[in-house]
Amino acid sequence: MKILNGIVLLIVYALLLLIVRFMYLFLDYISTPSLVTILSIVAGLVVMGMYVANSASKKAVNTIEKYTDRLNALMATTRDIREIPHSDILLENIMQSALKITEADAGSIMLVEGNRLVFKVAKGGGIANLTGLSIPRSAGIAGWAAENGSNVRLDNAKDDSRFDPEIDKMTGYETKSLLCVPLKIKAGTIGTLELINKQNGGFTQEDEELLSYFADQAAIAIARTQFMEDQRNYEIHLTDILVDTMDTHIHEKVGHSKRVAKYSLTIANGLNMSEDEKRTLYRACLLHDIGFLKIKLKDVTSKEQYKAHSQLGYEMLRLINFYADIAPIVLHHHERYEGNGYPNELAGNAIPVESRIIAIAEAFDAMTSKDSYKYVGKMLDTTEHSNAAGFHYAIEELKKNAGTQFDPNLVDIFVNSIDESLLEEN
């Protein structure tokens, strides 16, 4: 635009030069008043032309810059929503971003569930109480957009035959201008993104283009997050099934995995582990003895056969994508701090910290639960202890073996954090 403005000015100056030259040739034939009038008109036209050209270029530049700012903000928002793993947070962010992009007063995200459209998020204008409400998939403008996979942009929604006034009656909020775009992926339309009542006038073609692009990216993020949540849900249920199976398979270890997880999180809190690290540790605790599912304990005649469970558990878990990260933790949970453990005789910090934590938690549970048994360097004393006696006995045993069997720093954290009340909950 600056180059164009310069060209316009060059042309104006060139024309002005030609006019002056022409008048100079015929100066003797033009009266002074006429000459002044002509020069005034020419000067006025030149100034007016320059002003118009400059104003037009400034307006164009401002429009381009504003659009660029909106586009940059849209791109940044699109990048951010791709990293949100939880659907409720994701939908909230999409809604807030859409309202900001279009300067709308209110809006909603509806997702397809069977033959219904469900309000997952509703913001602004007193329509928040719509969240959770469902309507027939083909109802209203949102239903039409979902069914046809097309945008709808209206300056006066009430004049459109597709408009359903029932929602306005329910909320007491009057819909005027409206922009609705479908949320589409390759498999089809998964919902709609609807904005209501632009704050300064009606929705523009520019608003529609930006929102359409944003909706395409949002739909991909929503589908991805739903897939991840389905996977997490599948993992949670599968883990529960495996833990229940272990409890059934080994009656003496009923509840052992969950207690180990509880004690391990006590250490994790003392280490100020992140939430992601705690989740990984918790999952590893629940499945640390899964290798026993491949061992018939009644046929075990040696420690070597018993010790195989950590390797067997590793082999079972490493082949499953969402368990692969905990497989090494399961493999090494019987390593000893001084290096005489199994299966690889790792020592010190070469042992994963999660495995070192589980070793302490498992030994503690073995010594405080009368129905539990484990090899912790030797077969445990089968003498039954009360929980209180077992607690103090176990603490002393952990201290005694700190630096040899167990990580001394982790033992310190555990014995200073554990409370007898945790045993009473078993």
C-alpha positions in Angstrom: 0.0 0.0 0.0 2.9 2.4 0.7 4.4 1.7 -2.7 1.0 2.3 -4.4 0.6 5.5 -2.5 4.0 6.6 -3.7 3.1 5.8 -7.3 -0.2 7.9 -7.0 1.8 10.9 -5.7 4.3 10.6 -8.5 1.5 10.6 -11.1 -0.1 13.6 -9.4 3.2 15.6 -9.4 3.8 14.6 -13.1 0.3 15.9 -14.1 0.9 19.0 -12.1 4.2 19.6 -13.9 2.5 19.2 -17.3 -0.3 21.6 -16.4 2.2 24.2 -15.2 4.2 23.8 -18.4 1.1 24.1 -20.6 0.0 27.2 -18.8 3.4 28.7 -19.2 3.2 28.4 -23.0 -0.2 30.1 -23.1 0.5 32.5 -20.2 0.2 35.6 -22.5 -3.3 34.6 -23.6 -4.7 33.9 -20.1 -5.9 36.7 -17.8 -4.6 36.9 -14.3 -7.9 36.2 -12.6 -8.4 33.2 -14.8 -4.9 32.0 -14.1 -5.4 32.2 -10.3 -8.7 30.4 -10.6 -7.2 27.6 -12.7 -4.2 27.2 -10.3 -6.6 27.2 -7.3 -8.7 24.5 -8.9 -5.7 22.4 -9.8 -4.2 22.8 -6.3 -7.5 21.8 -4.7 -7.8 18.7 -6.9 -4.3 17.7 -6.2 -4.7 18.1 -2.4 -8.0 16.3 -2.5 -6.6 13.5 -4.5 -3.6 13.1 -2.2 -6.0 13.2 0.9 -8.3 10.6 -0.6 -5.4 8.3 -1.7 -3.7 8.6 1.7 -7.0 8.0 3.6 -7.8 5.0 1.5 -4.4 3.5 1.9 -4.5 4.1 5.7 -7.9 2.4 5.9 -6.7 -0.5 3.8 -3.6 -0.9 5.9 -5.6 -0.7 9.2 -8.0 -3.3 7.9 -5.2 -5.6 6.8 -3.4 -5.2 10.1 -6.6 -5.9 12.1 -7.3 -9.0 10.1 -3.7 -10.1 10.5 -4.0 -9.6 14.3 -7.2 -11.6 14.4 -5.6 -14.3 12.2 -2.5 -14.5 14.4 -4.6 -14.7 17.5 -6.6 -17.5 15.8 -3.5 -19.4 14.9 -2.1 -19.1 18.4 -5.4 -20.3 19.9 -5.5 -23.2 17.4 -2.0 -24.2 18.5 -3.0 -24.0 22.1 -6.2 -26.1 21.9 -4.3 -29.0 20.3 -2.4 -29.4 23.6 -5.4 -29.6 25.9 -6.0 -33.3 26.9 -9.4 -32.9 28.7 -12.6 -32.4 26.8 -14.3 -30.1 29.3 -11.4 -27.7 29.4 -11.0 -27.9 25.7 -14.6 -27.0 25.0 -14.4 -24.1 27.4 -11.3 -22.8 25.6 -12.9 -23.2 22.2 -16.0 -21.3 23.3 -14.1 -18.5 24.9 -11.9 -18.2 21.8 -14.8 -18.2 19.4 -16.5 -15.4 21.4 -13.3 -13.3 21.3 -12.7 -13.9 17.6 -16.2 -12.8 16.5 -16.9 -10.3 19.3 -20.2 -12.2 19.9 -22.3 -11.7 23.1 -23.1 -15.4 23.6 -22.5 -18.8 22.0 -22.7 -22.5 22.4 -21.1 -25.8 21.4 -23.4 -28.7 20.6 -22.1 -32.2 19.9 -23.9 -35.0 18.2 -24.9 -37.9 20.4 -27.0 -40.4 18.5 -30.0 -38.6 17.1 -29.6 -35.6 19.5 -27.6 -32.5 19.7 -26.3 -31.9 23.2 -25.3 -28.4 24.6 -21.8 -29.1 26.0 -20.9 -25.5 26.6 -23.1 -22.3 26.7 -21.7 -18.9 27.5 -22.9 -15.4 27.8 -26.3 -13.7 27.5 -27.8 -15.8 30.3 -27.8 -19.0 28.3 -25.4 -20.9 30.6 -28.3 -23.0 32.0 -28.6 -24.7 28.5 -25.5 -26.8 29.3 -26.6 -30.4 29.3 -29.8 -29.8 27.4 -30.4 -31.8 24.3 -32.6 -31.2 21.2 -33.4 -33.3 18.1 -30.5 -33.5 15.7 -32.5 -31.8 13.0 -34.0 -29.0 15.2 -33.4 -25.3 14.7 -30.6 -23.6 12.8 -27.9 -25.6 14.6 -29.7 -28.8 13.6 -29.8 -27.6 10.0 -26.1 -26.7 10.0 -25.3 -30.1 11.5 -27.5 -32.0 9.0 -26.2 -30.1 5.9 -22.6 -29.5 7.0 -23.0 -25.8 6.0 -22.6 -22.4 7.6 -25.5 -20.2 8.5 -25.0 -16.4 8.9 -28.1 -14.2 9.6 -28.6 -10.6 10.5 -32.1 -11.3 11.9 -32.4 -14.9 12.9 -36.1 -14.6 13.8 -37.0 -14.0 10.1 -35.5 -17.3 9.1 -37.9 -20.3 8.8 -35.3 -22.6 10.4 -35.2 -20.6 13.6 -36.7 -22.3 16.7 -37.9 -19.7 19.3 -38.2 -22.2 22.1 -34.7 -21.7 23.3 -35.2 -18.0 23.6 -38.3 -18.6 25.6 -36.5 -20.9 27.9 -33.6 -18.5 28.5 -35.3 -15.2 28.2 -32.5 -14.1 25.9 -33.3 -12.6 22.5 -31.4 -13.9 19.5 -30.8 -11.3 16.8 -27.8 -11.8 14.6 -26.4 -15.4 14.4 -23.5 -17.3 13.0 -23.5 -21.1 13.1 -20.8 -23.3 11.6 -20.6 -27.1 11.7 -17.8 -29.0 13.5 -16.6 -31.4 10.8 -14.1 -34.2 10.5 -13.5 -36.7 7.8 -16.0 -39.1 9.3 -18.7 -36.5 9.3 -20.2 -33.7 11.4 -19.7 -34.1 15.1 -21.5 -30.9 16.2 -21.9 -27.2 15.8 -20.4 -24.0 17.0 -23.0 -21.2 17.2 -22.4 -17.5 18.0 -25.2 -15.1 18.9 -25.5 -11.3 18.7 -22.3 -9.7 17.5 -21.6 -6.7 19.8 -21.0 -4.2 17.1 -23.4 -4.8 14.2 -24.0 -8.0 12.4 -21.6 -10.9 11.7 -19.4 -10.3 8.6 -18.1 -12.5 5.8 -14.7 -12.1 7.5 -16.2 -13.5 10.8 -17.6 -16.4 8.9 -14.3 -17.3 7.2 -12.3 -17.0 10.4 -14.8 -19.0 12.4 -15.1 -21.7 9.7 -11.3 -22.2 9.8 -11.3 -22.2 13.6 -14.2 -24.7 13.7 -12.3 -27.1 11.4 -9.3 -27.1 13.8 -11.5 -27.3 16.9 -13.4 -30.3 15.5 -10.1 -32.1 15.0 -9.0 -31.2 18.6 -12.4 -32.4 20.0 -12.2 -35.7 18.1 -8.6 -36.2 19.2 -9.5 -35.5 22.9 -12.5 -37.8 22.8 -10.3 -40.6 21.4 -7.7 -40.0 24.1 -10.4 -40.0 26.8 -11.9 -43.2 25.4 -8.4 -44.8 25.5 -7.9 -43.6 29.1 -11.4 -45.0 30.0 -10.4 -48.3 28.3 -7.2 -48.3 30.3 -8.9 -47.6 33.6 -11.4 -50.4 33.2 -8.8 -52.8 31.9 -6.6 -52.0 34.9 -9.5 -52.6 37.2 -10.2 -56.0 35.6 -6.5 -57.0 35.9 -6.3 -55.9 39.5 -9.5 -57.9 40.3 -8.1 -60.9 38.5 -4.9 -60.7 40.5 -6.9 -60.5 43.7 -8.9 -63.6 42.6 -5.9 -65.5 41.4 -3.8 -64.9 44.6 -6.1 -64.9 47.6 -3.2 -64.0 49.9 -2.7 -60.8 48.1 -6.2 -59.3 48.0 -5.9 -55.5 48.1 -2.1 -55.7 48.0 -1.7 -53.6 44.8 -4.0 -50.8 46.0 -2.3 -50.6 49.4 1.1 -50.5 47.7 -0.2 -47.6 45.5 -1.5 -45.8 48.6 1.9 -46.1 50.4 3.8 -45.2 47.3 1.9 -42.0 46.9 3.0 -41.0 50.4 6.6 -41.1 49.2 5.6 -39.4 45.9 4.1 -36.5 47.8 7.3 -36.2 49.9 9.3 -36.0 46.7 6.9 -33.3 45.3 6.4 -35.4 42.2 4.3 -33.8 39.5 0.7 -35.1 38.9 1.8 -36.9 35.7 4.6 -38.6 37.6 2.2 -39.6 40.3 -0.2 -41.1 37.8 2.5 -43.1 36.2 3.6 -44.4 39.6 0.1 -45.2 40.6 -0.5 -47.2 37.4 2.8 -49.1 38.0 1.8 -49.9 41.6 -1.5 -51.4 40.5 0.1 -53.8 38.0 3.5 -54.4 39.6 2.6 -58.0 40.4 0.8 -58.8 37.1 3.4 -61.4 36.2 1.9 -63.7 38.9 -1.0 -64.3 36.5 1.4 -66.5 34.5 2.6 -68.4 37.6 0.8 -71.1 39.5 1.9 -70.4 43.0 1.0 -73.9 44.2 3.6 -75.3 41.8 6.4 -72.9 42.8 9.2 -74.7 44.6 12.0 -72.2 44.5 12.8 -68.5 44.8 13.9 -68.5 41.2 10.5 -69.5 40.0 8.9 -66.8 42.2 11.3 -64.1 41.1 10.3 -64.7 37.4 7.1 -62.6 38.0 8.8 -59.3 37.5 10.2 -60.3 34.1 6.9 -61.9 33.1 5.1 -58.7 34.1 7.4 -56.7 32.0 6.9 -58.9 29.0 3.1 -58.6 29.3 3.0 -54.8 29.7 5.7 -53.6 27.2 3.6 -54.8 24.2 0.6 -52.7 25.2 1.0 -49.0 24.2 -0.6 -47.4 27.2 1.3 -49.7 29.6 4.6 -49.5 27.9 5.8 -46.6 30.1 5.3 -48.6 33.3 6.8 -51.8 32.1 10.4 -50.9 33.1 9.1 -49.9 36.6 7.5 -53.3 37.0 10.6 -55.1 35.7 12.9 -53.5 38.4 10.7 -53.3 41.5 12.7 -56.0 43.1 16.1 -54.6 42.5 18.1 -53.8 45.7 19.8 -50.5 46.4 23.2 -52.1 46.9 22.9 -54.1 43.7 22.0 -57.6 44.7 18.4 -57.6 43.5 16.7 -59.1 40.5 16.4 -59.4 37.5 19.3 -57.2 36.5 21.2 -56.4 39.7 20.9 -52.7 39.2 22.2 -50.4 42.0 21.5 -47.0 43.4 20.0 -44.4 41.0 20.3 -46.9 38.1 17.1 -48.3 39.5 14.0 -46.2 38.3 12.9 -44.1 41.2 9.3 -45.5 40.9 10.7 -49.0 41.3 12.6 -48.0 44.4 9.4 -46.5 45.8 7.4 -49.6 45.1 10.1 -51.8 46.8 9.6 -49.9 50.0 5.8 -49.7 49.8 5.5 -53.4 49.0 7.8 -54.5 51.8 5.9 -52.4 54.2 2.6 -53.9 53.1 4.1 -57.4 53.3 5.1 -56.8 56.9 1.9 -55.1 58.1 -0.8 -57.2 56.3 -1.2 -60.6 57.9 -2.6 -62.1 54.7 0.3 -60.9 52.5 3.5 -62.7 51.8 6.6 -61.6 49.8 10.2 -62.4 49.4 12.0 -59.3 50.8 15.5 -60.7 50.8 14.1 -63.7 52.8 10.8 -65.3 53.4 8.9 -63.2 55.8 8.2 -64.4 59.3 4.8 -66.0 59.2 4.0 -65.0 62.8 0.9 -62.9 62.9 1.2 -59.4 64.3 -1.4 -56.9 65.2 -1.5 -53.9 62.9 0.0 -51.7 65.5 2.8 -54.1 66.3 3.3 -54.7 62.6 3.6 -51.0 61.9 6.5 -50.5 64.3 8.1 -53.7 63.3 7.9 -52.7 59.6 9.3 -49.2 60.3 12.3 -50.7 62.1 12.9 -53.2 59.3 12.9 -50.5 56.7 15.4 -48.4 58.7 17.6 -51.4 59.2 17.7 -52.2 55.5 18.0 -48.6 54.3 21.2 -48.3 52.2 21.3 -52.0 51.4 17.9 -53.2 50.2 16.2 -49.8 50.1 17.0 -46.3 49.0 17.9 -44.5 52.3 16.5 -41.1 51.2 13.2 -42.7 50.2 13.0 -44.7 53.5 13.5 -41.4 55.5 10.7 -39.8 53.5 8.4 -42.8 54.1 8.9 -43.3 57.8 8.5 -39.6 58.4 5.3 -39.4 56.4 3.5 -42.7 57.1 0.8 -42.8 59.8 -0.7 -45.8 61.6 -4.2 -44.6 60.5 -3.4 -45.8 57.0 -3.2 -49.3 58.3 -6.6 -49.0 60.0 -8.1 -48.3 56.6 -6.9 -51.6 55.2 
